[in-house]
Amino acid sequence: MVSQHIVGSESFFSKTSGIGGKLRKKSEDFIVEEVVSIPGRSHWIWMQDSSNGKHQIVKIKAKNWDTHVLVKELSRKLNIGQKSIGFAGTKDKRAITNQHFSIKTSVKNLSTIDLENIELKFLHSSIKPIRLGNLVGNKFKIKVTNSSNNNHIKNIFSELKGFFPNYFGVQRFGAVRPITHIVGEKIVQGDYEGAVLDYLTLSSPNFAGHEGREYLLETKDFAKSIEKFPRHMLFERQLLGHLSRNEGDYTGAILQLPESLSKMLVHGYQSLIFNRVLDMRIKEGIDACLPQIGDYIMPADGYGGPDQRVTIEVTERNQSKLSKRCSEGKAWIAGLLPGANSDFSKGRQGELEKEVMNDFRVKFKDFIIEDIPELSSYGMYRPLFQKYNDIKVDFNSDDPVLTFWLHKGTYATSFLREIMKSSDVTVY
């Protein structure tokens, strides 16, 4: 059962004990800046200024804002639909983030935006919006507080050799309330009532809204539960409002969520399957840069990151060449994010994928969500290991401050957990 899986319990790749500590003692300890271009490479169309463009490209510096909540608040302030706002990727909430948005509105209308802990800078107009994935990566500056044994950092880097397991970080599942994979499994199973109730009621005493979740769990009274949920819990209140007006319409309730958020629920389930397979591969001691016969390999794209649209099967003939490319950080061993159009890898990797899918009692065809087609997923690949780039370690008093950048879709916390090695996922 997915609900029995402990998020963040996966194996470490390096052997040296970690430095412990905590991330985000304050928001300023975790700074994220999007990398949207690199010298000598073509840029995204949205980066090109056009006086005829209907999409306003802005850069927003935000403190402690969830990306989905920010989009919802921007749409409310501007009186436009949420689909009129584009972004390249979600960012950590407990952080200071700098990211680009496209907003289909007038430049004049941007002046109506007045949100706490938000700084907005207009860049230019564009004929194209920003789409998910329209970036190169993210640059991070992260302080680890209350650490010890900081002399271990050098040894850990030596063992990692520039690469770390590309696990989905705890944020994918919910940093404070890790439930997305549980809700996603219910959606894939067609249990929409169970999915909605889990989204609304799974809780912990230390999380905001605990009283409302407990009340709803006991009474199933959606109307009376609304006022017991804090007003900042916009999505929960939206679901409760819909169900109080439309008894039993659980698919309709899911559709009240922003599409990008509801898709992340299904993706959370896929992410757990990916993490489990990678964990098993590491436990078998397979080298990060040594492709096995039957593995699939992703070459580099035009920006130097993995091209997830292309895979090359490893054979005896090309294994040596592909191993060299992987060790150079110019190719990546592919892991499966299962979907309706997926096929298992070959060799040992495929056996691990089948084992995990069988354990979860899920088949590729199950990712066709017939009642909510927009949540269907057709599968893709993701690097099993990823490289960290331009790493620099300074010290602020005794606290290490790490500066580095990662290719898009990669979690800084998955890199940092190799250094910290804490069993308490809340410190990430």
C-alpha positions in Angstrom: 0.0 0.0 0.0 1.2 3.5 -0.9 -0.1 4.9 2.4 2.4 2.6 4.2 5.4 4.1 2.4 7.5 6.6 4.5 8.4 9.5 2.2 12.1 10.4 2.4 13.2 7.0 3.6 15.1 6.1 0.4 18.7 4.9 0.4 21.7 7.3 0.3 24.3 6.9 -2.4 27.3 8.1 -0.4 28.6 6.3 2.6 30.2 9.0 4.8 27.9 10.0 7.7 26.1 13.3 7.2 26.4 16.7 8.9 22.8 16.8 10.1 21.3 20.2 10.6 18.2 22.0 9.3 17.2 23.8 6.2 15.1 27.0 6.2 15.5 28.1 9.8 14.4 31.3 8.1 13.3 31.9 4.5 16.5 33.8 3.7 18.4 30.6 4.2 16.9 29.1 1.0 17.2 31.3 -2.1 16.2 30.1 -5.6 16.8 31.9 -8.9 15.7 30.5 -12.2 18.3 29.9 -14.9 16.4 30.6 -18.2 19.3 30.9 -20.7 22.9 30.0 -21.2 25.4 31.7 -23.5 25.5 30.6 -27.1 22.2 28.7 -27.0 18.9 29.7 -28.5 16.4 31.2 -26.1 12.7 30.5 -25.4 10.3 32.4 -27.6 8.8 34.0 -24.5 12.1 35.7 -23.9 11.8 37.7 -27.1 10.3 41.1 -26.8 7.3 41.8 -29.0 5.3 45.0 -29.0 2.3 43.0 -30.4 2.5 40.4 -27.6 -0.5 39.8 -25.4 1.5 38.0 -22.7 3.3 40.2 -20.2 6.5 38.7 -18.9 7.3 39.5 -15.3 9.9 38.4 -12.8 8.5 37.9 -9.3 10.5 37.7 -6.1 8.4 36.0 -3.5 8.8 35.1 0.1 7.0 32.1 1.5 4.6 31.7 -1.4 3.4 28.4 -2.8 3.4 28.7 -6.6 -0.1 27.5 -7.1 -1.5 29.8 -4.4 0.4 32.7 -5.9 -1.2 32.0 -9.3 -4.6 31.8 -7.8 -4.1 35.2 -6.0 -2.7 36.8 -9.1 -5.7 35.7 -11.1 -8.1 37.0 -8.5 -6.3 40.4 -8.3 -6.3 40.7 -12.1 -9.7 39.3 -12.6 -8.4 36.7 -15.2 -8.5 32.9 -15.4 -5.6 31.0 -13.8 -4.9 29.5 -17.2 -3.9 33.0 -18.4 -0.9 32.8 -16.1 2.1 30.7 -17.2 5.2 29.6 -15.3 8.2 27.3 -16.0 8.2 25.4 -12.8 6.9 25.3 -9.2 9.2 26.5 -6.5 9.7 25.8 -2.8 7.3 27.6 -0.5 9.5 28.1 2.5 12.1 30.1 0.6 12.8 33.3 -1.3 12.2 32.5 -4.9 12.9 34.5 -8.1 10.9 33.2 -11.1 9.3 34.3 -14.3 5.6 34.4 -15.1 3.6 35.2 -18.3 0.4 37.0 -17.6 -2.2 37.5 -20.3 -3.4 41.0 -19.4 -2.5 44.6 -20.1 0.7 46.2 -18.8 -1.5 48.8 -17.0 -3.4 46.1 -15.2 -0.2 44.8 -13.6 -0.2 47.9 -11.4 -3.2 46.5 -9.5 -1.1 43.7 -8.0 -0.5 44.4 -4.4 0.4 41.2 -2.5 2.3 40.8 0.7 5.9 39.6 0.4 5.8 40.0 -3.4 8.1 42.1 -5.6 7.0 42.2 -9.3 9.1 43.6 -12.1 7.7 43.9 -15.7 10.2 42.7 -18.3 8.6 42.8 -21.7 5.6 41.7 -23.8 5.7 38.4 -25.7 3.6 36.6 -28.3 4.0 33.3 -26.5 3.3 32.4 -22.8 5.7 30.6 -20.5 5.1 26.9 -20.4 6.1 24.3 -17.8 9.7 23.3 -18.5 10.7 26.5 -20.3 13.8 27.0 -18.3 17.4 25.5 -18.1 17.4 25.0 -14.3 17.6 26.7 -11.0 20.5 28.3 -9.0 20.4 27.9 -5.2 22.1 29.5 -2.2 21.2 27.4 0.8 22.4 27.6 4.4 22.4 24.5 6.7 22.0 25.5 10.3 22.8 23.5 13.4 25.0 21.1 11.5 28.0 19.2 12.9 30.9 17.2 11.4 31.2 19.8 8.6 34.6 18.3 7.7 32.6 15.3 6.3 31.4 17.4 3.4 34.6 17.0 1.4 34.5 13.2 1.8 30.8 13.1 0.7 31.6 15.1 -2.5 34.5 12.6 -3.2 32.1 9.7 -2.9 29.3 11.3 -5.0 31.8 12.2 -7.8 29.6 14.9 -9.1 26.3 13.0 -9.1 23.5 12.2 -6.7 20.3 10.1 -6.8 17.7 12.1 -8.6 14.9 11.3 -6.2 11.8 13.4 -6.1 12.1 15.5 -3.0 9.7 15.5 -0.1 8.2 18.7 -1.5 6.7 16.6 -4.4 4.6 14.7 -1.8 3.9 17.6 0.5 6.7 18.9 2.8 4.5 19.4 5.9 1.6 17.1 4.9 3.0 14.4 2.6 -0.2 13.1 0.9 -0.1 13.8 -2.8 1.0 10.3 -3.6 -1.8 8.8 -1.5 -4.5 11.0 -3.1 -2.9 10.3 -6.5 -3.2 6.6 -6.0 -6.9 6.9 -5.3 -7.5 9.0 -8.4 -5.7 6.4 -10.6 -7.8 3.7 -8.9 -11.0 5.6 -9.8 -11.8 6.2 -6.1 -12.6 9.9 -6.4 -14.5 10.1 -3.1 -11.5 8.6 -1.3 -9.2 10.9 -3.1 -11.1 14.0 -2.1 -11.7 12.9 1.5 -8.0 12.1 1.9 -7.0 15.5 0.5 -9.4 17.2 3.0 -8.9 15.1 6.1 -5.4 13.5 6.2 -3.6 15.6 8.8 -1.3 15.9 11.7 -1.8 17.9 15.0 1.0 20.3 14.1 -0.5 21.3 10.7 -2.9 24.3 10.2 -6.5 23.2 9.7 -6.2 20.1 11.9 -9.4 21.0 13.8 -11.4 21.4 10.6 -10.0 18.1 9.1 -10.9 16.2 12.3 -14.4 17.7 12.3 -15.0 16.8 8.7 -13.7 13.3 9.2 -16.2 12.8 12.1 -19.2 14.5 10.6 -18.9 14.5 6.8 -20.7 17.8 7.0 -19.0 19.8 4.2 -21.1 23.0 4.7 -20.3 23.4 8.4 -16.7 22.4 8.0 -15.9 25.3 5.7 -15.6 27.8 8.6 -13.4 25.5 10.6 -10.8 25.6 7.8 -8.5 28.8 8.0 -9.2 31.3 5.2 -5.7 30.9 3.8 -6.6 27.3 2.9 -8.1 28.3 -0.4 -8.2 25.0 -2.2 -9.7 23.0 0.7 -12.4 25.6 1.2 -13.1 25.6 -2.6 -13.6 21.8 -2.5 -15.8 22.0 0.6 -18.0 24.7 -1.0 -18.5 22.7 -4.1 -19.5 19.5 -2.2 -21.8 21.5 0.0 -23.7 22.7 -3.1 -23.3 19.5 -5.2 -23.7 16.4 -3.0 -21.6 13.5 -4.0 -19.9 15.2 -7.0 -16.4 14.2 -6.1 -15.0 14.4 -9.7 -16.4 17.9 -9.9 -14.7 18.7 -6.6 -11.3 17.6 -8.0 -11.9 19.8 -11.0 -12.2 22.8 -8.7 -8.4 22.5 -8.1 -6.1 24.3 -10.6 -5.2 21.8 -13.3 -1.5 22.1 -12.6 -2.2 21.1 -8.9 -4.6 18.2 -9.6 -2.1 16.8 -12.1 0.6 16.9 -9.4 -1.5 14.5 -7.4 -1.2 11.8 -10.1 2.4 12.8 -10.7 3.0 12.3 -6.9 2.0 8.7 -7.3 4.2 8.2 -10.3 7.0 9.9 -8.4 6.8 7.4 -5.6 7.1 4.5 -8.0 10.2 6.2 -9.6 11.7 6.7 -6.1 11.1 3.1 -5.1 12.8 1.7 -8.2 15.8 4.0 -7.8 16.1 3.1 -4.1 16.1 -0.6 -5.0 18.8 0.0 -7.7 21.0 1.8 -5.3 20.6 -1.0 -2.7 21.9 -3.4 -5.3 25.1 -1.3 -5.6 24.8 -0.4 -9.2 27.1 2.6 -10.1 25.4 5.9 -11.0 27.4 6.2 -14.2 27.6 2.6 -15.3 24.7 1.8 -17.7 23.6 -1.9 -17.6 22.7 -3.9 -20.6 19.0 -3.1 -21.3 19.0 0.3 -19.6 17.8 3.3 -21.6 20.0 6.4 -21.9 18.9 10.0 -22.4 21.3 12.2 -24.5 21.9 15.9 -23.8 19.5 18.5 -25.2 20.4 21.9 -26.6 20.8 23.3 -23.2 23.1 20.6 -21.9 20.5 18.9 -19.8 18.8 15.5 -20.3 16.6 15.2 -23.4 13.6 13.3 -22.0 12.1 12.8 -25.5 14.9 10.6 -26.7 16.2 7.2 -25.3 18.9 4.9 -26.5 19.0 1.2 -25.4 22.2 0.0 -23.9 23.7 -2.9 -25.8 27.1 -4.7 -25.6 28.1 -2.8 -28.6 27.5 0.8 -27.3 27.8 0.2 -23.5 31.4 1.4 -23.2 30.7 4.6 -25.2 27.5 5.4 -23.3 29.3 4.8 -20.0 31.8 7.4 -20.9 29.1 9.9 -21.8 27.3 9.3 -18.6 30.5 9.7 -16.5 31.1 13.1 -18.3 27.6 14.3 -17.5 26.6 14.3 -21.1 24.1 11.4 -20.9 21.9 10.0 -18.2 20.5 6.6 -17.3 16.7 6.8 -17.6 14.2 5.9 -15.0 10.5 5.3 -15.8 7.7 7.6 -14.8 4.9 5.1 -15.7 1.9 6.1 -17.8 -0.5 4.7 -20.3 2.0 4.6 -23.2 4.9 3.3 -21.2 6.9 0.1 -21.7 9.2 -1.5 -19.2 12.9 -1.0 -19.5 14.9 -4.1 -20.4 17.5 -5.9 -18.2 17.6 -5.6 -14.5 16.1 -2.1 -14.5 12.9 -3.5 -16.2 12.7 -6.2 -13.6 12.8 -3.7 -10.8 10.1 -1.6 -12.5 7.9 -4.6 -12.8 8.4 -5.6 -9.2 7.4 -2.2 -7.9 4.4 -1.9 -10.2 3.2 -5.3 -9.1 3.7 -4.4 -5.4 1.5 -1.3 -6.0 -1.0 -3.4 -8.1 -1.0 -0.8 -10.8 -0.8 -1.3 -14.6 0.1 1.2 -17.3 -3.5 1.4 -18.6 -4.6 2.6 -15.2 -3.1 6.0 -15.8 -5.9 6.7 -18.3 -8.3 8.6 -16.0 -11.6 8.2 -18.0 -13.7 10.4 -15.7 -11.2 13.2 -15.6 -9.3 12.9 -18.9 -7.1 15.9 -18.3 -5.5 14.1 -15.4 -4.5 11.1 -17.6 -0.7 10.5 -17.9 1.1 8.8 -20.7 4.5 8.3 -19.1 8.0 9.7 -19.6 11.5 9.2 -18.5 13.6 11.0 -15.8 17.3 10.7 -15.0 18.1 8.2 -12.2 21.1 10.3 -11.2 21.7 14.0 -11.8 24.8 16.1 -11.6 25.3 19.2 -9.4 27.0 22.1 -11.1 29.5 24.8 -10.0 29.3 23.8 -6.3 30.8 26.3 -3.8 30.8 25.9 0.0 31.3 28.9 2.3 30.8 29.2 6.0 28.6 31.8 7.8 29.9 31.4 11.4 29.9 27.6 11.6 27.0 27.1 9.2 27.8 25.8 5.7 26.3 27.9 2.8 26.2 26.0 -0.4 25.8 27.7 -3.8 25.2 25.5 -6.9 22.8 25.1 -9.8 20.8 22.1 -11.0 19.1 21.2 -14.3 15.3 21.7 -14.3 13.1 19.1 -12.6 15.8 18.3 -10.0 15.3 18.9 -6.3 17.9 20.7 -4.3 16.7 18.8 -1.2 17.6 15.5 -2.8 21.1 16.8 -3.2 21.2 18.2 0.3 19.9 15.0 1.9 23.1 13.2 0.7 25.1 15.8 2.7 22.8 16.0 5.7 21.6 12.4 5.9 18.8 13.2 8.4 16.1 10.7 9.1 13.7 13.5 10.0 12.2 14.7 6.7 10.9 17.9 8.3 14.4 19.3 8.4 14.5 19.5 4.6 
